Amino acid sequence: MRTNKRTFPAAEVGAADRKATLDIAQVFARTAPLEVDLGCGDGNFLAALAVQHPDRNFLGVERMLGRVRASCRKMGDAEIPNARVLQADIMETLRTLLPPRSVDVCHLLFSDPWPKRRHHERRVFSEEFLRAVADVLAPGGLLRVATDHVDYFAAMERIWLRVPMLVACPEAESEIAFTTTFENRFRADGLKIHRLVLQRAKE
C-alpha cells in the first residue's frame, strides 16, 4: 500500500503490519480496551470517540484509500494518539487481521444497504459476518449497528437470531453521544435511525 508517511505517520497501520494477525499492543504502543469502527468513512465518528475515551484504543477499518488518507490526516492534525486507521476489507480484517477475543466493541454504522434484491448478497451484515465478529469479540463484548434502511434492519434482526453466540443487549441501545456524517445527513432528511446492539455471550 502506497501512502504519504509525512502526512499521517502516527495514524496509519502500514502494509507491513498486515502480513499476519495484528499485534494490537504494538500497533498502539500500549495495552488498552479496543474498539473497532468497521467502515470508518471520513473518520469523524472515530476521532470523536477517541478524544472522549483516551483510556481506550480505536481502530478504524476502511477499504477506500481516499477515505483512509482523510481519516488519518484528521487524527494527525488533531494529535489523537489512541486512534489508528487500517486500509482493508471488513471481512479480511475480521477473519485474519484481528486476534480472537481482542475487541471490546465493534461498530458497523450505516453500511451500504444494497436495496435491490439481486444485490442483497453484497451486504456486509450476514450470518458469516456475525460469526466472524463473535470470534474477535471478547466475552461480553458488543457489536453496535445502525442503519436508516428499514428493510435492511428487518433482515438484520432475522439474521442475528441464527447466531447463538450473540444475544440482544437492549440496555446498551441508547444513542452514543457522537454521530457519523451519514447519520447527520439522514437525520436532516427526516429519516428514522434503527439501532441494534448485540453482545458476545459470556463464558
N, C-alpha and C positions, 0 to 999 in steps of 0.2 A: 504494500500500500504506500503510495507516494504522498507525502504530507509536507507542509511547511512547518518545520520544527521551530522556527523562530517565532511563529505566530502563536502556537499553543503547545509549548513543550510539556507543561505540567498536567494538562487535562486529558491528553490522548493516550489510550492504551495502544502501543505500537504493534506493528505486524509481527515483530519477534516474539511478543508475548502471546501470540495467537496460535503458535505451532502445537500447543498442548493445553491441557487444563490450566486455567489461570491460577497463579499464586496470588490470592487476593491480598494477603498481608504484604506481599512485595509490591503489588500494584499501588497500594495506598500508603506504603511505608509505615503501616501500623495495623493493629488488630482492633476492629470495632464492628458493631452490628451493620449488616449490609442490606441496602435497598436497591432494587434494580428497576429502572424505567425502561420497559420493553417497547421501543419505538419512541425515543425521546424527542423527536422532531427538532424544534428550534432551541430546546434546552431551557426554556423559561421555567417550566414546572420543576425540572431537575435542579436548577440553580436556586430557586426559592426554597425548596425542601432542604437543600444542603446548607443554606445560610441559617435556616431555622433550627436545624439539628446538627450542630458542629461535632457532636459526640458520635455521629453515625457516618458510615461511608455510603456514597451514592454512585452507582454505575449506570450510565445511560447507554442504551444499545440502539443503534440507528444504521440502516443499510445505505442510505443516500449520502454520498461523500460531502455534498454541499451543506447538508444539514449538520453533519458531523463537524465540519470546519466552523460553521456558525456557532454551534453549541460550545465547542472548545474555546473559541475566541471569547465567548461570553464568560466562561469560567475564568479564563486568564485575565481578562480586563477587570473582573470583579475580585480577582485574587481569592478565589474559592478553593481552599486546599483539599477538601474532602469529597470532591466530585471528579469523576473520570468519564470519558466517552469512548466507546468501542464501536468501530465500523464493522458490523457483522449482521448476518441474518438472525432473526429471533430464534428459530428452531436450532440453528447451528450453535448459538450461544447456550441454549438450554441443554442440548444433547451432549456437547463436547467441551465447552469452554468454562462453564461454571461447575465448581466442585459439588458433589452431592451434599445436601443439608447445609449449605453455606449461606443461604439467603433468608433474611427475616421477613422481607416484604417484596413482592413483585407488583409492579403497576402495569396494567395494559389499558391505556386510555385512548379511546376513540380510534381504534384500529379500523381499517377500511372495511365497511360492511358488505362490499360487493353485492349490491341488492338484487341483481339479476340471478335467477335460479341457476343458470348454466355456469355462473361464476362462484357459486357458494363454496366450492372446493378450495378456492383461494383464500378463504377467510382464515385468519390466524387462530381464532378461538375454535378449537376442535378437541375431540377426546384425546388425540395424540398430544396436542399442546398441553392439556391439563395434566396428563400423566408425566410429561417432561417437567412441568412446573412443580408437581408434587415431589419429584426426585431431587430438585435443587433446594426446596424449602426445608428449613429446619422444622422439627416438630413444633406445632403451634404457630408456624409462620403463616403469613397472609398473602393472598392474591387479591388485589383491588382492581376491579374492572369498571369502566364507564363507557357508555355509548349513547348517542342521540337517536339511534335507529331502532324502532320498536320491534320490528321483525327479527333483527339480529339478536336483540336482547332475549326475545322469546326462545330463539334457538339456543342461546347460551344456557338458559335455565333448563332446557331439556337435556343438553349435553352433559352438564356437570353432574346430573343425577346418575350417570353411568360411570362415574369415577369415585368410588367409595373412600379413597384416601383424602378427599377434600369435602368438607362439610360447610354449609352456610353459616355465616357468622353475622347475623343481623345487628348485633350490638355494636359492631365496628363499621356500620354502613354510613355513619354521619359524614358529612362532606369534609374534605380536607380544606385547610384554610386557603390553599392556593389553587388556581385553575390554570388549565392549559390554554394556549392560543386558540385551539379548536373549540374548547368549551365556551370561551368568551364569545366567539363568533356564533355558535349555536344558540346561546342564551340571548344574544342580541336579535336573533331571528325568531325568538319565542318558542324554541324547541325544548321539549322536556328532556332532562338528563336521567338516564336509567343507570343504576349502580348495583353492583353485586360484589360482595366480599366473601371469599372462600378461605377456610382455614385448614392447614395440613393437620390431620389427625395426630394427636399426641400419643406417644407410645409408652 
